[in-house]
Amino acid sequence: MIIRKLGLASAAAALAMVPVAAQAADTSRASAPAKASNKMAGTPTVALGVALAIAIGAIVIATAGSSQPTSP
């Protein structure tokens, strides 16, 4: 029983000390400059065109076919 309470108390103390230790840590990191420009910048027109074509194709396939019910 005492060992269980000791474990619980040490876990609570550890949880209470973690934010204090993280706040005391040195967080002054230097950022590195980008070496190459982003080649994906701008509007992704090809991707938008493909997505639009897929959406239109799905609508055409879903609405195509006979309007007669299949049940007797």
PECORZI-V516699 format. One record per pair of residues at least 4 apart in sequence whose ideal C-beta (glycine too) atoms are under 7 Angstrom apart, sorted by the first residue. I is the first residue (numbers start at 1). J is the second residue. D is the distance in whole Angstrom. If there is no record, write none. Layout:
{{I J D} {I J D}}
This chain:
{{1 5 7} {2 6 6} {3 7 6} {4 8 6} {5 9 6} {6 10 6} {7 11 6} {8 12 6} {9 13 6} {10 14 6} {11 15 6} {12 16 6} {13 17 6} {14 18 7} {17 21 6} {18 22 6} {19 23 6} {20 24 6} {21 25 7} {44 48 6} {45 49 6} {46 50 6} {47 51 6} {48 52 6} {49 53 6} {50 54 6} {51 55 6} {52 56 6} {53 57 6} {54 58 6} {55 59 7} {56 60 6} {57 61 6} {58 62 6} {59 63 6} {60 64 6}}
